[in-house]
Every structure is written in structure tokens, then in C-alpha cells.
Amino acid sequence: MFFGKMDSQGGTPSTSEDGNQITVIVHEQAVLELVANLRSVEQTYEIASLPGILFRVARTEITDQDGHVIETIG
């Protein structure tokens, strides 16, 4: 997931998807709040400047070619 800053404060936040990447374009204040609050911990996050939008960090297991878990994120 990539977060980008809008050029103007008057616009509407937007999203786009390209294959496995999602781009979220938001106001500068929202970017600052996301940076300050999002962590790689399984949890649902609310950002005050984006009312009604929840960001959910889900637990993800990274496996090797044999299916053994080598890393857990979230």
C-alpha cells in the first residue's frame, strides 16, 4: 500500500489499484496522522482527519518454499 499527498486541501481523497499495489491519495494532515499512528500490529486504526474510514492491519504469515512460517507481520 502506498500513501500519497493531495496537491490541494479542497479535493476528495481517492484510491487506485494496480495489480498488487493500492495507492491512497489523502490530505497532508491524514498522511501525517497515518505515519504517526499505523504500526505493523494486528489492529484496526481510525484516523481523525478521515472520518468513517478504518485501516485494518491483518496478521500475515510469510512462508518459505516448503510452507514453513519464517516471519509473521501484524
C-alpha positions as CSV (number, residue, x, y, z in Angstrom):
1,M,0.0,0.0,0.0
2,F,1.3,3.4,-0.9
3,F,0.1,6.7,0.6
4,G,0.3,9.9,-1.3
5,K,-0.5,13.5,-0.5
6,M,-3.1,15.5,-2.4
7,D,-2.0,18.7,-4.2
8,S,-4.8,20.8,-2.7
9,Q,-6.8,20.7,0.6
10,G,-10.1,21.1,-1.3
11,G,-10.0,17.8,-3.1
12,T,-11.5,14.4,-2.3
13,P,-9.4,11.5,-1.1
14,S,-9.1,8.7,-3.6
15,T,-7.7,5.2,-4.2
16,S,-6.5,3.3,-7.2
17,E,-5.3,-0.3,-7.7
18,D,-2.6,-1.6,-10.0
19,G,-2.1,-5.3,-9.6
20,N,-0.9,-5.9,-6.0
21,Q,-0.5,-2.3,-5.2
22,I,-3.1,0.0,-3.8
23,T,-2.5,3.8,-3.8
24,V,-4.4,6.0,-1.4
25,I,-4.3,9.8,-2.0
26,V,-5.2,11.9,1.0
27,H,-4.7,15.3,2.5
28,E,-1.4,16.2,4.1
29,Q,-2.9,16.1,7.7
30,A,-4.1,12.5,7.0
31,V,-0.7,11.4,5.8
32,L,0.9,12.8,9.0
33,E,-1.7,11.0,11.1
34,L,-1.1,7.7,9.3
35,V,2.6,8.0,9.7
36,A,2.2,8.7,13.4
37,N,-0.4,6.0,14.1
38,L,-0.1,3.0,11.8
39,R,2.1,0.2,13.1
40,S,2.7,-3.4,11.9
41,V,0.5,-4.7,14.7
42,E,-2.8,-6.6,14.0
43,Q,-5.3,-3.9,14.8
44,T,-7.9,-1.6,13.3
45,Y,-6.9,2.1,13.1
46,E,-9.1,5.2,12.8
47,I,-7.6,8.5,11.6
48,A,-9.4,11.6,12.8
49,S,-9.0,13.5,9.6
50,L,-10.5,10.6,7.6
51,P,-13.8,10.1,9.4
52,G,-15.6,6.8,8.5
53,I,-12.5,5.1,7.1
54,L,-10.9,2.3,9.0
55,F,-7.4,0.9,8.3
56,R,-7.1,-2.7,9.3
57,V,-3.7,-4.3,9.7
58,A,-4.2,-8.1,9.4
59,R,-1.8,-10.8,10.6
60,T,0.2,-12.1,7.7
61,E,2.4,-15.2,7.7
62,I,5.3,-15.3,5.3
63,T,6.3,-18.8,4.4
64,D,9.3,-20.4,2.7
65,Q,9.0,-22.7,-0.3
66,D,8.3,-25.7,1.9
67,G,5.4,-23.9,3.6
68,H,7.1,-23.2,6.9
69,V,6.4,-19.8,8.5
70,I,9.5,-17.7,8.5
71,E,8.1,-14.4,9.5
72,T,4.8,-13.1,10.9
73,I,3.7,-9.5,10.3
74,G,0.9,-8.0,12.4
